[in-house]
C-alpha cells in the first residue's frame, strides 16, 4: 500500500470509526477525557505504523483496550498516592462520604460537628484535587 493510499485509508478509517470508538471507550471507562486521549493515541500509533493491519477496526479496539488498562491503572495509582498524601482527617472524610455515609454519621464517627462536615469535605476534596493534579503533572514530566 503506497503512502497516498495509506493516507486515504487512514482518513476514511478515522472518519468512520473515531467517534464510535470514543463513545465506546467513554462508556467503558466512565471518563470522557480519558476516552478522547486513548482514541487520539490509537490513531497516532496507527499512523506511525504506516500500514493498515488486516482488520483495522479490531486493531484499534485492541490497542484501545491495552491503553485503557495502562492509563486506568496509572490513574488509580495516582489517586491512591494522592489519598495517602492527604491529612488523615481529610482522607477519612472523603472515604466515608464516598462510601455513602451521611454528614451526621461522619460527624459521629470522626467526632466532628455535623454542621461543618460539608465545608470540611469541600476543603478535603480541593486538597485531594491539588495533590492529584500535582502528581499527574510530575508523572508527565518524568
N, C-alpha and C positions, 0 to 999 in steps of 0.2 A: 504494500500500500504506500503510495507516494505521499509526500508531505501535504500537497494540496488535498488529496482525497482523505488523509487522516484529519486535517483541519476541518474539512467539511463534515466528516462523520462525527468528530468531536462536538462541533457546534450543534449538529442535529440531536445528538445524544443529550447534550446539556439542555437544549430547549425542550426535549421530550421528557426527560427524567429528573432534572434538578429539583423542580418544585415538589414532585411526588415523593422523592427521596427525603427532602427536607420535612415534609409533613409526617412521613413515616417515622423519621428519627425524633421529631418533636414529640409525637405521641409516645413513642417508645421510651424516651428519656425524661419527658416532662419538662424539658428545658429548651425553649425555642432558640436561644442564643447558642447553646452548645450544638444543636442540630445545624444551624447555619454554618458554624465553624467546621463541622465534620463534612458537610456537603462540599464546602469550598476546598477543603484538604483532599477529599476524594478526587475531585476534578483536577486539582493541581497534580496529584500523583499520576492520574491517567495521562495528562498532557505530557508530563516528564517522561512517561513510559514510551511515548512516541508511536505507539501502535495500539490498535484495538484488540482486546482479548477476544477469545472465541465467543463468549457470552458477556458483552459489556455490562448489561444490567445486573447480572449475577456478580460480576467482578466488583462493581460499585457497592453493592449491598454487603458483600463480604468485607471489603475494605472499611466500609462504614461501621460494621459491627465490631471489627478489630479496634478501630479508633474510639468508638463509643466505650468499649470496655476499658481501654487505656485511659481515656480522659475522665471517665466516671470514677475510676479508681484514684486518679490523681486528685480530683475534686473532693472525694470522700476523705482521702488522707489529709488534704489541706484543711478541711472542716474539722477533722479530729485534732489536728495540731492547733488550730485557732481556738477550739474549745479548751484544750489543755493550757493554753497561754492566758486564758481569761482568769480573772479573780474567781476564787471558789464560789462566792455567793452569786456572782453573775452566771457562772456555769450552771449552778443548781437552779437558779431562776429559769433560765432558758430551757433546760432539760425537763423540768417539772411542767412548765407550760406546754412544751412540745408534746408531752405525754398526756395532755388533756386536763391537767389539774386546774381548778378554778382559782381565782385570785385569793379567795378566802382560805382555801386549802393550802395554797402555797404559803400564805401568811402564817398559818398554824404550824406547818412543817418547819419553816425557817425562823419562826418566832419573830415575825415582822408584822407591822401594821398593814392590814389588807388594803387600806386606802392608799398606800404608797406603792403597791405592787406594780400597777400599770406604769408609773414613772420609772421604777427600777428596771422593769422589763424593757422599756424603750431604751434606756441607757445601756443595759446589757446587750441588747440587740445591736446598737450602734457600735459598741466596743468590739463585739464579735465581727461585725462587717469590716471595721477598720483593720483588725488583725488579719482577717481572711484575705482582704484585698492586698494587704502588705505582703503576705506570704505568696499570693498569686503573682504579684509583680516581681518578687525576688526570684521565684522559680522561672519566670520568663527570661530574666537576665542571666541566670546561672544555669 
